[in-house]
Amino acid sequence: MIMRRFHNSMAVGFFMGSVVAMSQMFFLLFLIYVGYKTDEFQSDGVDANGWEEFWMALFAIVQSLLLGSFAAILAAHRSEILEKPGPVLESMDGTVPGDEDPAVAAANVGRP
């Protein structure tokens, strides 16, 4: 939705920053799950919770890698997403500024 609707540099930059922040958050979740798993194993010597932390850590690192690669691809191709400077867009009444007769434009100079 964001990439289809908003093509200005502010929206693309905000979206790219959000994707990078989510990637870092999932990487931190990976570190937390791994740390919790090793701390629990070192304190008891027994793995009480089974494989829950392992699967959550695996999910978090996969999600982090996917988001990070998407952010890298987005950063590499952001010039293709941004609006290209081109002809002036139509105004609200359907006319394109600059398409009028030069004689009429010269006569309208100074008029609001």
Biotite code that builds the C-alpha atoms (Angstrom):
import biotite.structure as struc

atoms = struc.array([
    struc.Atom([0.000, 0.000, 0.000], chain_id="A", res_id=1, res_name="MET", atom_name="CA", element="C"),
    struc.Atom([2.717, 2.485, 0.954], chain_id="A", res_id=2, res_name="ILE", atom_name="CA", element="C"),
    struc.Atom([4.858, 1.730, -2.069], chain_id="A", res_id=3, res_name="MET", atom_name="CA", element="C"),
    struc.Atom([1.913, 1.884, -4.462], chain_id="A", res_id=4, res_name="ARG", atom_name="CA", element="C"),
    struc.Atom([0.426, 5.112, -3.200], chain_id="A", res_id=5, res_name="ARG", atom_name="CA", element="C"),
    struc.Atom([3.211, 7.332, -1.907], chain_id="A", res_id=6, res_name="PHE", atom_name="CA", element="C"),
    struc.Atom([6.242, 7.787, -4.131], chain_id="A", res_id=7, res_name="HIS", atom_name="CA", element="C"),
    struc.Atom([7.908, 10.796, -2.539], chain_id="A", res_id=8, res_name="ASN", atom_name="CA", element="C"),
    struc.Atom([11.253, 10.599, -0.763], chain_id="A", res_id=9, res_name="SER", atom_name="CA", element="C"),
    struc.Atom([9.770, 11.214, 2.685], chain_id="A", res_id=10, res_name="MET", atom_name="CA", element="C"),
    struc.Atom([7.374, 8.253, 2.491], chain_id="A", res_id=11, res_name="ALA", atom_name="CA", element="C"),
    struc.Atom([9.962, 5.884, 1.001], chain_id="A", res_id=12, res_name="VAL", atom_name="CA", element="C"),
    struc.Atom([12.548, 6.918, 3.606], chain_id="A", res_id=13, res_name="GLY", atom_name="CA", element="C"),
    struc.Atom([10.094, 6.486, 6.457], chain_id="A", res_id=14, res_name="PHE", atom_name="CA", element="C"),
    struc.Atom([9.055, 3.066, 5.132], chain_id="A", res_id=15, res_name="PHE", atom_name="CA", element="C"),
    struc.Atom([12.679, 1.980, 4.722], chain_id="A", res_id=16, res_name="MET", atom_name="CA", element="C"),
    struc.Atom([13.494, 3.160, 8.253], chain_id="A", res_id=17, res_name="GLY", atom_name="CA", element="C"),
    struc.Atom([10.518, 1.254, 9.624], chain_id="A", res_id=18, res_name="SER", atom_name="CA", element="C"),
    struc.Atom([11.621, -1.932, 7.877], chain_id="A", res_id=19, res_name="VAL", atom_name="CA", element="C"),
    struc.Atom([15.168, -1.584, 9.242], chain_id="A", res_id=20, res_name="VAL", atom_name="CA", element="C"),
    struc.Atom([13.822, -0.924, 12.764], chain_id="A", res_id=21, res_name="ALA", atom_name="CA", element="C"),
    struc.Atom([11.643, -4.048, 12.584], chain_id="A", res_id=22, res_name="MET", atom_name="CA", element="C"),
    struc.Atom([14.620, -6.080, 11.391], chain_id="A", res_id=23, res_name="SER", atom_name="CA", element="C"),
    struc.Atom([16.690, -4.868, 14.354], chain_id="A", res_id=24, res_name="GLN", atom_name="CA", element="C"),
    struc.Atom([13.823, -5.612, 16.741], chain_id="A", res_id=25, res_name="MET", atom_name="CA", element="C"),
    struc.Atom([13.587, -9.207, 15.534], chain_id="A", res_id=26, res_name="PHE", atom_name="CA", element="C"),
    struc.Atom([17.361, -9.572, 15.816], chain_id="A", res_id=27, res_name="PHE", atom_name="CA", element="C"),
    struc.Atom([17.172, -8.384, 19.429], chain_id="A", res_id=28, res_name="LEU", atom_name="CA", element="C"),
    struc.Atom([14.360, -10.864, 20.083], chain_id="A", res_id=29, res_name="LEU", atom_name="CA", element="C"),
    struc.Atom([16.616, -13.583, 18.681], chain_id="A", res_id=30, res_name="PHE", atom_name="CA", element="C"),
    struc.Atom([19.363, -12.577, 21.115], chain_id="A", res_id=31, res_name="LEU", atom_name="CA", element="C"),
    struc.Atom([16.905, -12.487, 24.033], chain_id="A", res_id=32, res_name="ILE", atom_name="CA", element="C"),
    struc.Atom([15.528, -15.958, 23.278], chain_id="A", res_id=33, res_name="TYR", atom_name="CA", element="C"),
    struc.Atom([19.006, -17.441, 22.859], chain_id="A", res_id=34, res_name="VAL", atom_name="CA", element="C"),
    struc.Atom([20.187, -15.763, 26.054], chain_id="A", res_id=35, res_name="GLY", atom_name="CA", element="C"),
    struc.Atom([17.185, -16.986, 27.996], chain_id="A", res_id=36, res_name="TYR", atom_name="CA", element="C"),
    struc.Atom([17.683, -20.518, 26.704], chain_id="A", res_id=37, res_name="LYS", atom_name="CA", element="C"),
    struc.Atom([21.378, -20.637, 27.630], chain_id="A", res_id=38, res_name="THR", atom_name="CA", element="C"),
    struc.Atom([20.797, -18.971, 31.002], chain_id="A", res_id=39, res_name="ASP", atom_name="CA", element="C"),
    struc.Atom([18.073, -21.460, 31.879], chain_id="A", res_id=40, res_name="GLU", atom_name="CA", element="C"),
    struc.Atom([20.265, -24.388, 30.815], chain_id="A", res_id=41, res_name="PHE", atom_name="CA", element="C"),
    struc.Atom([23.273, -23.119, 32.805], chain_id="A", res_id=42, res_name="GLN", atom_name="CA", element="C"),
    struc.Atom([21.314, -22.502, 35.991], chain_id="A", res_id=43, res_name="SER", atom_name="CA", element="C"),
    struc.Atom([19.459, -25.847, 36.109], chain_id="A", res_id=44, res_name="ASP", atom_name="CA", element="C"),
    struc.Atom([21.446, -28.032, 33.814], chain_id="A", res_id=45, res_name="GLY", atom_name="CA", element="C"),
    struc.Atom([18.071, -29.176, 32.533], chain_id="A", res_id=46, res_name="VAL", atom_name="CA", element="C"),
    struc.Atom([16.109, -27.815, 29.603], chain_id="A", res_id=47, res_name="ASP", atom_name="CA", element="C"),
    struc.Atom([12.759, -27.359, 31.349], chain_id="A", res_id=48, res_name="ALA", atom_name="CA", element="C"),
    struc.Atom([10.772, -25.619, 28.603], chain_id="A", res_id=49, res_name="ASN", atom_name="CA", element="C"),
    struc.Atom([11.728, -27.895, 25.769], chain_id="A", res_id=50, res_name="GLY", atom_name="CA", element="C"),
    struc.Atom([12.175, -26.383, 22.332], chain_id="A", res_id=51, res_name="TRP", atom_name="CA", element="C"),
    struc.Atom([9.968, -23.269, 22.590], chain_id="A", res_id=52, res_name="GLU", atom_name="CA", element="C"),
    struc.Atom([12.851, -20.791, 22.871], chain_id="A", res_id=53, res_name="GLU", atom_name="CA", element="C"),
    struc.Atom([14.720, -22.510, 20.058], chain_id="A", res_id=54, res_name="PHE", atom_name="CA", element="C"),
    struc.Atom([11.769, -22.225, 17.668], chain_id="A", res_id=55, res_name="TRP", atom_name="CA", element="C"),
    struc.Atom([11.057, -18.632, 18.654], chain_id="A", res_id=56, res_name="MET", atom_name="CA", element="C"),
    struc.Atom([14.728, -17.721, 18.220], chain_id="A", res_id=57, res_name="ALA", atom_name="CA", element="C"),
    struc.Atom([14.776, -19.418, 14.823], chain_id="A", res_id=58, res_name="LEU", atom_name="CA", element="C"),
    struc.Atom([11.608, -17.570, 13.767], chain_id="A", res_id=59, res_name="PHE", atom_name="CA", element="C"),
    struc.Atom([13.041, -14.258, 14.965], chain_id="A", res_id=60, res_name="ALA", atom_name="CA", element="C"),
    struc.Atom([16.358, -14.635, 13.116], chain_id="A", res_id=61, res_name="ILE", atom_name="CA", element="C"),
    struc.Atom([14.627, -15.724, 9.897], chain_id="A", res_id=62, res_name="VAL", atom_name="CA", element="C"),
    struc.Atom([12.259, -12.757, 10.121], chain_id="A", res_id=63, res_name="GLN", atom_name="CA", element="C"),
    struc.Atom([15.179, -10.432, 10.827], chain_id="A", res_id=64, res_name="SER", atom_name="CA", element="C"),
    struc.Atom([17.112, -11.712, 7.819], chain_id="A", res_id=65, res_name="LEU", atom_name="CA", element="C"),
    struc.Atom([14.089, -11.432, 5.528], chain_id="A", res_id=66, res_name="LEU", atom_name="CA", element="C"),
    struc.Atom([13.332, -7.870, 6.629], chain_id="A", res_id=67, res_name="LEU", atom_name="CA", element="C"),
    struc.Atom([16.990, -6.894, 6.400], chain_id="A", res_id=68, res_name="GLY", atom_name="CA", element="C"),
    struc.Atom([17.293, -8.253, 2.873], chain_id="A", res_id=69, res_name="SER", atom_name="CA", element="C"),
    struc.Atom([14.068, -6.466, 1.880], chain_id="A", res_id=70, res_name="PHE", atom_name="CA", element="C"),
    struc.Atom([15.460, -3.210, 3.293], chain_id="A", res_id=71, res_name="ALA", atom_name="CA", element="C"),
    struc.Atom([18.703, -3.700, 1.350], chain_id="A", res_id=72, res_name="ALA", atom_name="CA", element="C"),
    struc.Atom([16.801, -4.370, -1.886], chain_id="A", res_id=73, res_name="ILE", atom_name="CA", element="C"),
    struc.Atom([14.579, -1.361, -1.223], chain_id="A", res_id=74, res_name="LEU", atom_name="CA", element="C"),
    struc.Atom([17.616, 0.836, -0.600], chain_id="A", res_id=75, res_name="ALA", atom_name="CA", element="C"),
    struc.Atom([19.311, -0.380, -3.780], chain_id="A", res_id=76, res_name="ALA", atom_name="CA", element="C"),
    struc.Atom([16.239, 0.288, -5.939], chain_id="A", res_id=77, res_name="HIS", atom_name="CA", element="C"),
    struc.Atom([14.749, 3.334, -4.224], chain_id="A", res_id=78, res_name="ARG", atom_name="CA", element="C"),
    struc.Atom([15.448, 5.545, -7.246], chain_id="A", res_id=79, res_name="SER", atom_name="CA", element="C"),
    struc.Atom([13.037, 3.386, -9.273], chain_id="A", res_id=80, res_name="GLU", atom_name="CA", element="C"),
    struc.Atom([10.310, 3.829, -6.647], chain_id="A", res_id=81, res_name="ILE", atom_name="CA", element="C"),
    struc.Atom([10.582, 7.593, -6.289], chain_id="A", res_id=82, res_name="LEU", atom_name="CA", element="C"),
    struc.Atom([8.589, 9.880, -8.567], chain_id="A", res_id=83, res_name="GLU", atom_name="CA", element="C"),
    struc.Atom([10.539, 11.014, -11.558], chain_id="A", res_id=84, res_name="LYS", atom_name="CA", element="C"),
    struc.Atom([10.433, 14.703, -12.474], chain_id="A", res_id=85, res_name="PRO", atom_name="CA", element="C"),
    struc.Atom([8.215, 14.932, -15.508], chain_id="A", res_id=86, res_name="GLY", atom_name="CA", element="C"),
    struc.Atom([5.433, 16.963, -16.993], chain_id="A", res_id=87, res_name="PRO", atom_name="CA", element="C"),
    struc.Atom([3.304, 19.054, -14.720], chain_id="A", res_id=88, res_name="VAL", atom_name="CA", element="C"),
    struc.Atom([0.212, 17.258, -13.434], chain_id="A", res_id=89, res_name="LEU", atom_name="CA", element="C"),
    struc.Atom([-3.241, 18.367, -14.439], chain_id="A", res_id=90, res_name="GLU", atom_name="CA", element="C"),
    struc.Atom([-4.958, 20.920, -12.276], chain_id="A", res_id=91, res_name="SER", atom_name="CA", element="C"),
    struc.Atom([-8.335, 20.360, -10.640], chain_id="A", res_id=92, res_name="MET", atom_name="CA", element="C"),
    struc.Atom([-10.286, 21.590, -13.659], chain_id="A", res_id=93, res_name="ASP", atom_name="CA", element="C"),
    struc.Atom([-8.542, 19.182, -16.054], chain_id="A", res_id=94, res_name="GLY", atom_name="CA", element="C"),
    struc.Atom([-6.291, 21.713, -17.765], chain_id="A", res_id=95, res_name="THR", atom_name="CA", element="C"),
    struc.Atom([-2.549, 21.391, -17.888], chain_id="A", res_id=96, res_name="VAL", atom_name="CA", element="C"),
    struc.Atom([-0.689, 24.600, -17.038], chain_id="A", res_id=97, res_name="PRO", atom_name="CA", element="C"),
    struc.Atom([1.532, 25.652, -19.923], chain_id="A", res_id=98, res_name="GLY", atom_name="CA", element="C"),
    struc.Atom([-0.647, 24.126, -22.648], chain_id="A", res_id=99, res_name="ASP", atom_name="CA", element="C"),
    struc.Atom([-2.452, 27.366, -23.369], chain_id="A", res_id=100, res_name="GLU", atom_name="CA", element="C"),
    struc.Atom([-1.910, 29.594, -26.376], chain_id="A", res_id=101, res_name="ASP", atom_name="CA", element="C"),
    struc.Atom([1.206, 31.800, -25.930], chain_id="A", res_id=102, res_name="PRO", atom_name="CA", element="C"),
    struc.Atom([-0.742, 34.915, -27.011], chain_id="A", res_id=103, res_name="ALA", atom_name="CA", element="C"),
    struc.Atom([-3.373, 34.273, -24.329], chain_id="A", res_id=104, res_name="VAL", atom_name="CA", element="C"),
    struc.Atom([-0.679, 33.570, -21.743], chain_id="A", res_id=105, res_name="ALA", atom_name="CA", element="C"),
    struc.Atom([1.066, 36.848, -22.556], chain_id="A", res_id=106, res_name="ALA", atom_name="CA", element="C"),
    struc.Atom([-2.235, 38.730, -22.203], chain_id="A", res_id=107, res_name="ALA", atom_name="CA", element="C"),
    struc.Atom([-2.881, 37.127, -18.808], chain_id="A", res_id=108, res_name="ASN", atom_name="CA", element="C"),
    struc.Atom([0.474, 38.096, -17.301], chain_id="A", res_id=109, res_name="VAL", atom_name="CA", element="C"),
    struc.Atom([-0.111, 39.831, -14.005], chain_id="A", res_id=110, res_name="GLY", atom_name="CA", element="C"),
    struc.Atom([-3.685, 38.648, -13.627], chain_id="A", res_id=111, res_name="ARG", atom_name="CA", element="C"),
    struc.Atom([-4.576, 36.275, -10.803], chain_id="A", res_id=112, res_name="PRO", atom_name="CA", element="C"),
])
